Amino acid sequence: MYSEPFLVRLSSNPSYLFLFFLLLLVLFHLVFVKLIPLSDKTWKRVAYLWFGAAALGLIGTSSQAGRFVGSNYLKNLDAHAVLISVYVDLQNDLKWGVDGGVCTTFQASKSSDKYIDEVVSEHNRLCEDYKALLAKLPQALPDDAPSLDEMGFVMPQGQDRLVGAQLRHLKWLATRYEEIRSAYSRWKSNMEIGAFEAALVVLGPLLIAFALALRITKITGDIVNANKDAANKSIQESCRTREKDGNGLKITSGIADSSFGDAQHEKCKDTEGAESHLVTKE
């Protein structure tokens, strides 16, 4: 019995992927906010990590979207059948030319005597080109759908005033074939996937979940660091503005305030030299 690899199930199942995201979110908050709080400067360095993870995740998602569109194009539009149809039309146009559209006989009249030689010569030359092309082209379009150049097709040339209508229609069919073949080949190649691209497709959603969890944790870390910084600065400012006597009393406008006692003294001691330990702000 076939069983999908764990990473494939985790990446392709929305429920599993959301649980994976929540797990990372809780883990990152526990480690980087509670147990090992990071400074603002360190968080800015960590930004490179989640930026990189998000970029790789987007590449994997884009590759998956390309294959999805290509699959719909090849299956729903049946591009290969359309390509065969245009190729058959091209062959039929050449057959029409050989059967009389180009390879024809002319009867001169009195008014056309001076032009008949030029008309006959141009049609005879183009007739030979049509016969040569019809002989070169395969009866059935090969499975790999080669270009017309690869099959030996060369667009005939001629004077527009004499054979322009025939050549314009043939050129339109040839251009149409190449346009469809180009799109068909492009989408078909998009369905092929290498080992590295396959890894990005599987890991893409997981990398984006990792980047989002880390980014949200950074926001929490910024808020915590800002609150700590504000509290430390408030204590320092309070200690600097209090003039204390030897008994720990504050003298402000001649009034002694004994509320500035032992606890406040301890806070002031803890904040001595605090500038070197405060969270670095960039």
Secondary structure by P-SEA (a helix, b strand, c coil): cccccaaaaaaacaaaaaaaaaaaaaaaaacccccccccaaaaaaaaaaaaaaaaaaaaaaaaaaaaaaaaaaacccaaaaaaaaaaaaaaaaaaaaaaccccbbbbbcccccccaaaaaaaaaaaaaaaaaaaaacccccccccccccccbbbbbbccccccaaaaaaaaaaaaaaaaaaaaaaaaaaaacccaaaaaaaaaaaaaaaaaaaaaaaaaaaaaaaaaaaaaaaaaaaaaaaccccccccccccccccccccaaaaaaaaaaccccccccccc
